[in-house]
Amino acid sequence: MKLTAKIPQVALAAFALTLTTSASAQCTGGPPFVPPPSSEGGVSGPSGPQAATPSAPRPSSPSTPAPGAPATPRPTSGPKTGGPARPVTPRGPARGAAAGRTMPRGFPISFERGATSKQRLKVDWLHPVPPERSEKGTSAAGPMPLQDALKILWEGDDGRPLLVLRECTECEGTDSALLSKSLKNDKTMLLTKWFRTVRLPAHITKYAHPFHMVFRGYRSFDKGWPHFFLLADKGSQPVVFDGAQTQSKLWKGMYNVLEQRYAKNPKRATKAWLRLLDRYDALDARRTQLREELLAVRAEAGPKSSKAKKLTKQLAEIEEQRAKVAKEEQKVRDLGLLRRTAKADAGR
């Protein structure tokens, strides 16, 4: 009688376990529940009472001695075979070294770009305005010819190569077509400084827009308009990008165009410019620290105290170092722009 009374209780427990498993499988928002395979490699079946399987004996571990009992000495660390201890693996480089950011001794290490670097790491977009056009004006209303439109995009004495981006409804007002969402874009934004960067609105796809032919005028765009393109001069073939390009492909295209229009090596200049930004970051961080210390010392000991004078002198030294970095930066940025030839301006 005792055995028959226990059987319904075991079945009830198994049924409750099955309900719990089914409820967890219906949890919304997560991956579907997949029962784990059995240890024999087969497919696991429905839950139910299983016979207890004898487990393998585990090695006994030293237990805590009772109060008053002599403590058992612990074995020293190392292999149990009696051989030499495992050598300690040295830790990797510090975070600053891994990121390639080197700071002078005594300068605070910062992993965020300073104010000076942030000013450089922006795309200087130009938004050209088409001239007023009508039936009685210089030309008929409608899209301008390609060469006329390019003259406006290259307005003035700016002879840098062009980077022309057209916005779309999804990326309007952002740089997502040009910049990566998951990687650093410092190099890309520095490279844009050697281009004349032009942004056109999304509705240039309409035939009535004056700059419609900037994209429609190229036969190579018949299969589909790119999101942006690079142009060394008016007669060159554009280097196109769809907005989903990799950084390496973008840099390769930008380097190729820059090498056509500049005398110096843009790759070498970009690396040097990035190193100068690191120096700007160190100087900006140090300047901020000294200014905060100077304010505290002036409030506590007065502006004429020896410590205040010392901090003021250190701030002046920081400004001198910044001036030196600025001169080096000016040399790095000057790649020697080459003049466009008459054949290139005439177009093809």
N, C-alpha and C positions, 0 to 999 in steps of 0.2 A: 504493500500500500504506500509506503514511503517513496518508492521508486516512481510509481505512476503519478504521484503528486508533484514531483519535481519536473517531469517532462513538459507540462504546459508552461512552466516558468522559463525553461530554457528556450522553447520556441517563441515565447513572447519577447524575450530579450533579443533573439535573432531578428525578429520582425521589426523591432524598434531600431536596431542597427541599420537595417535596409532602408527604413524611412529617413534616417539621418543622412545616409549617403546620397539618396535621391534628392533631398532638399539642397545639399551643397552643390549638386550638379546643375541646379536651376538658377544659381546666383547670376544675376544680370551684370554685364560689363566685364566679365572675366573670361578666360579661355574655357572651353568645355571640359568637363571632367573626363579623364581617361583613366580607367582602372589600371593599376600597375600590373605588369606580367608576373606570373607566379615564379617561384624560384626554380621550377622545373622547366621553364621556358614556354609553358602552355598559356592559354588564355584563362584568366581568372573567371570563375563563375559567380553566381549570386552568393550573397553572404549567408552564412548559416553556421551552425555549431560544427566545429572541427575538433578532431582529436588532438590532444596535446602532443607536441613533438618534443622529445627530449633534447634539450640544448646541450651544446658542447661545454665541457667543464672549463671554467675560466681560471686563470692563475690567481692564486690568492695574493692579496695585497696586504702590506703591513697595516695592522689596525692601530688605532690610537691606544697607547698604554694606559692602563688603569692608574688611578691616583696612587702614588707611592711606589709604583713599579719602575725599574730602571728603564730609561729611554733607549730605544734601539737606534744606533747610529745610522744615518741615511747614507746610501752610497753616493759617491761623488759623481758629477755629470761626466759623460763621455761614453764611448762604446763599451759594451759589456764584455767584449772579447779581450780586454786588457791592452788594446793597441793605443796609439796616441790619440789624444782628444781631437775632435773635429775643429779645424781652424775657423776662427770667427770671420765671417764674410763682412768686409767693410761696406758701410752704407753708401748709397749713391750720392751724386752731387747735390748740393743744396738747391732749393727751388730756383733761386736766382740764377745759378749756373746752368740749370737745365733749360731755363728759358732763354739763355744766351744774353742775359742782361748783366753787364759788369758795372759795378759802381766803385768809385774811388774810395779808398780807406777813410773811414770816418763819416761817410755819407749814408743817410738812411736808405735802406733798400725798399723800393716801391715797385709793385707789379702792375700799377696802373699808370697810363700815360699822363704826363703833366699838362699844364695849361698850354705851354708853348707847343708841344707835340700835337695836342688836339687841334690847335689852329692850323697846323700843316696837314693834318689827316682829315681833310674835307675836300669834296669835289666842288670845284668852282664852276657851277653850271651857269651857262648863258641861255637866255630865253629871247631869241631874235624876234623882232616885230616886223612883219612884212609891210611894205609901203602901201599907202592907200591906192587902190586900183579901181577903175571903173571903165565903162564903155568909152568915155571921153578922155580918159587919162592916157598915160604913156603906153599902156597895153590893155588888151581886153580883159574883162573880169574872168576869173577862173584860175587854174593852177599856173604858176610861172614855169617857164622852161628850166630845165635842170641847171644849166650853167648860170642863168640869172639868179636862181635860188642859192647856188653855192657861193656866188659873189657876196650875197647878203650874209650867209653863214660865216664867211671869211672877211667880214667887214673890218675896215681899218688896216693898220699895218701889222696885225697879228698874223705872222706867217707860220705858226705852229700847225702841225697836222690836225685833222679834225677827228673828233669822236662824236658821232651823232646818235642820240638815243631817242626813240619814240616811246612815249608812255602808252600804257594800256589800261583798261578798266581795273585790272587787279593790282597793278604796281604803281598807280598814279600817285605822285607825290613822294615816292620812295626811290631808293637806289638798289632795290633788290635784284633787278635784272643785271646789274654790273657787279655787285658785291656778293660775297659768300655769306650765307646765314650761319654757318657752323665754324668757319675758319677766320683767322685774323686777316684783315684787308689792308694792313699798313702799306705793303708793297704796291698793291693796286692803286691806292689813293695817291701815293707819291708819283707813280708813273703818269697819272692823269695830269699832273702839273705841267708836263711837257706836251700836252694836247690842248687844243681849243675845244672844250667840252660844251656841246650844244644839246639842249633838251627840247624836244618838240612835243606838242600835246597829242593826246590819243586820237583826236578827231582829224588828224591829217590823213587818215585813211579815206576820208570823203573827198571826192573829186573836186569839190568847190574850194578846198583849202589851198591858199597860195603856195604852201610848201609841199603839196601832194607829190610833185615830181621828184623830190629829194629821195624818195624811196621808189616811186613808180617809174622813174626815168631810167633805172638800171635794168637792163635785160636779164641780168643774172638773178634778179629778184622775182622773175615770173612765176617760179614754183612756190614762192612764199616769201613774205617780207621778213627780214631779220629784225631782232629787237633793237640792235644797235650795230654800227659798223665804224671802222676806222678808215681814214682816207689820207694818204700821204700828200697828195696834191690833187688838183682838179682833173687831171688826166689819168690818174691811177685807178686801178680796179679796187673796189672796197673790200676790206677784210671783215667778214660778217660773223655775227654771234647771235644765237637764238635766246639768250638769257638764262640758259641752263648749262652753260659751258663750265668746264673745270678751270680752276685757277691757273694750272700749268698751261693749258691751251690759250687762255686769255693773255698771260704774260708773254708767251711765245709770239703771239700776234702783235702785241704792243711793242715788243722789242724789235721785231722785223720792220715795223713802220718807222719807229724812232731812228733806227740805224740808217734809213733812207734820207732822213731830213736833218740829222745832227752829225757833227764831226766827231764827237767823243763817244765812248762806249757807255750806253745807258745802264747796262748790267752792273758795271763797276761803280758807276755813280749812285745807283740805287742802294747798293750795299753800304757805301760810305755815308749816304744820307741817313740810313737807318741807324748806323752807329752814332751819328750826331744827335739823333733824336733821343737815344739812350743817355747821352751826356746832358742834354737839355732836361731830361726827367730827373737826373741826379741833382742837377743844380737847382731846379725848381723845388724839389723836396727839401734840399738843404736851406734854401732861402726862406721857405715857409717856416721851417723849424726855428731858424735864427730870429725871424720876426716875432714869433710867439714868445721866445725866450726874452727878447729885448723888451717887449711890452710888460712882461711880468717883472723884470728887473727894474724898469723905470718906475713902475707902481710901488715897488718895495724899497728900492735903494735910491731912486732918483735918477734923472737923465744924465747927471754929471758924475755918476759913480764910475769906478774903474771897470767894473764888469760891463756896464752899459757901453762904455767907450770901446771895450774889447769886442763886444758883439757888433757894434756899429762898424768897426774896422773889418770884421769878418764878412759883413754884408757887402761892403764895398769891394772886397776881393771876389765875392761871388759874381757881382756885376761885371767885373773885369774879365772873369772867365767866360761869362755869357757873351760878352762882346767878341772874344776870340772865336768862340764856337760859331757865332753869327757870320764872321768873315769866312771861316772855312765852309760854312753852308752856302754862302753866296758863290764861292768857286765851284762847289759840287753841282749846284743847280744850273750853272752855265755850261751847257753841252756844246755850244757853238752851232746855232741854228743856221742851216744852209739856205741860201736863197732858192726860190723856185725858178726853174727855167721857163723861158717863154713857151717852149713846147709843152711843158707840163700844165701851164696855165691855159693853154689853148684847148686842152681836153682831147679826147680821142673819139 
